Amino acid sequence: MISFIFKRLVQSVIVMLTVALIAFSMFRFIGDPINNMVGQDTSQADRAALTEQLGLNDPFLVQFGRFALNAAEGNFGISYKYRQPVSSLILERLSATLELSLVAAILTLVVGIPLGVYTALKGKGLLSKGIMTLSLIGVSLPTFLIGILLILFFGVMLRWLPTFGRGDVVALGWWTTGFLTLSGIKSLILPSITLALFQMTLIMRLVRAEMLEVLRTDFIKFARARGLPDRSVHFKHALKNTLVPVITITGLQLGALIAFAIITESVFQWPGMGLLFIQAISDVDIPIMAAYLVLIAFFFVVINMIVDILYYAVDPRLRADSSV
Amino acid sequence: MKLRTGLFAAVAAVALAATSPVQAKTFKFAFQGDLSSLDPHSLNESFLLGTLGNVYEGLALYDPNMQIVPGLAESWKILTPTTWEFKLRKGVKFHGGQDFTADDVIFSWERAGRDGSDQKVRNSMIKSITKVDDHTIVMETPAPNPILVQDLPYLFIMDKEWSEEHGTTSSTSAAGDNAGNYANLHANGTGPFKIKSHEADIKSVLVRNENYWKDIPTNVSEVIFTPIKEAPTRVAALISGELDMVYPVPVQDWERLDNAKGVKALTGPEARTIFIGFDQGRDELLYSNIKGKNPFKDQRVRAAFVHAINLDAIKEKIMRGAATPTGLLAAPQVNGFVESLNSPYAYDPEKSKALLAEAGYPDGFEVTLDCPNNRYVNDEKICQAVTSMLAKVGVKVDLLAQPKSKYFGKVLATSGYDTSFYLLGWTPGSMDAENVLSSLIVCQNADAKKGMFNLGNYCNPKVDELTAAIGSETDQAKRNAMIAEAFKIVKDDVGYMPIHQQPLSWGVSDRVTVNQRADNGLDYRYVVINE
């Protein structure tokens, strides 16, 4: 197990380096950072001097090497725009993104799995059909539009919930949380629903399909033949056997929730990493973009590692295989 | 809504009863961008300067109509053409309690000129500052400069003691190692508001400086600024009553605001002129099908282009009637504006076709138009309109619209002015026509730092001569006559295709009254919360 984790960590370094390399080769096509860093009256000589000081005239491999070496020491450089260390800027926003993604993930599972089971069991019911139709809308509407519609309905028309931001937050050391204030919790509702909606429908449809598959297998028939109660058959036997693919997808989607919170964050002006990143793109703030992409790659690797470990817990066959 | 406000007011009243007898008046607003730094010399950009102008002050201030009024200097007079005497205001204190004196002015001027500062241009307008006594200084300029004070509102004064104590004697910069600069996240000015907290790109809170030296209209005790990048979110936050003001509001949302209860769109002409320029410098255009010669060198071709554009249609169809079509590169708010030259070139497609034929292009030609798509109000749509209007006279325009970072990376001096035909906007930082002439109109001259934004290198020696003379003429009447003469020449040459002054577009709640300044600046001094 320990060697497995170690191998994964080595892999993660390679993944992050690759992501950084690809990112650096793209930055040249995003535009010129200098014009965003100075006013219109700044002279050509001063602009050229700034370009030189930032090392932007160096070949891209040199820039990449410098970034990789500094990053290895935990130094991600200074944001061009905010003139603050990138690591502290990202850390300030990490809690916002993680809280949002976590709530969205919980929503996804708590709503998605039961609905999936329900629609699999009561496929012919009217309610089931209604849920399936709604879920189609959930997968086909773009996140941006869902966010705006929710804002218009609950924020502008009903005025129940805030339209933007995180509300009041409480600082617990470097971590800031919105869970402890009423405005913080109210602010979480719309963005987390927006972020979760697509994943929710995905998980629901996945659980439904897997359940239908499993319910047709022989061992369920035998379980029924043994006279086990329906509840036990459905949840103890059938559901547990659908979980392996569900865990894989959930793991991948959790990474996606963090990474693709960008759109939700910008619609709701949620002060997380994604918003910082999207702002950095329009300002060509290279240090922020590079650090963000590397961090996201790291998240994906770690989440997948946890998913792999969870397989062992859920599927006894894997444990048996590994001892061979 | 009524119930909600009532409830909030009740809660707020209970909360406040314990702490203060005076009811806090909070003004909440959002802007599309953010306050990148609190350092007053870090970036010469209008939102940063406009916002920090509530915290820091210069020797002179802008009044609500952008006229210069005394600020930290009580008065000034010209001693000789190159020396000015300033009487500094007595009894002014910084937020930290330090006295404002001549040393602070000298220190701040020096700081603005050090490495990392983006205010070197303003620093270089002054050659030296001599302290006569604690409240009198004499400034010497490198050449006679009749409009020196025009540039003083944004040369912010910091406290020398405070800056030295916190090791922030030079400006915050992204390059080099002074990123941990104290002034980047802390402020100590003389202005009517103090920074209470500042989280870059998240939220900034300012509170009223009760010891402010001047009597000002505002009754606001706290200002909360949030950047909101997405326009629909910004507008929704205003309509839902969470914010008192947002800007900018998309032109197409004005109607929605006017139909909503309790909010309105506040619009007016901005001092920014949008125009299109032609590459007149190269012997062959970079992006055209005409080889071996440059059609834009021919005045008739440029004239044909300007007569092909229907500015009123752009105003009505794209700007919802809110733009002001112009014939001049300087807006009415700019010192030296010439009313008589401001009427646009007439829309006359027949004349345009005739001129093109006369110049030897009866079937027109092809050229690429460079255009930003997220810099000015409806910039890409304007370019599309220009493209289709030119098509009607036979000119085939290939439109290249890009985000501003890519656009500026292509067309500016850094890439060697890689454009043949481009759309740009300009607000002179000094609010004076000389800045327009020396940045946009005189021949490109990198050594003299002139004509840096004259991307197409329009070049007329007579205009250069006049601009040089304007720079050092101290007699206002003579100076304005020369400005008018220079603009007349540019207009006859058809050096540029002016489009319009773009509209300012703010969304304001009925709860507050604000003053909309022509440079898009929000001065908290004039924000009043209505009872």
Interface residues (C-beta under 8 A of the other chain):
Chain A: I30 G31 D32 P33 I34 N35 N36 M37 V38 G39 Q40 D41 T42 S43 Q44 A45 D46 R47 A48 L50 T51 Q53 L54 I78 S79 Y80 K81 Y82 R83 Q84 P85 L89 E92 I148 I151 L152 G155 V156 R159 P162 T163 F164 G165 S266 V267 F268 Q269 P271 L275 L276 I278 Q279 S282 D283 V284
Chain B: M1 R4 A30 D34 S36 S37 D39 S42 L43 N44 E45 D118 K120 V121 T172 S173 A174 A175 G176 A179 G180 N181 N184 L185 E199 A200 D201 I202 K203 T226 P227 I228 K229 E230 P232 T233 A236 A237 I239 S240 G241 E242 N374 Q402 P403 K404 S405 K406 Y407 F408 G409 L412 A413 T414 S415 W426 G429 N435 S439 A446 K449 M452 F453
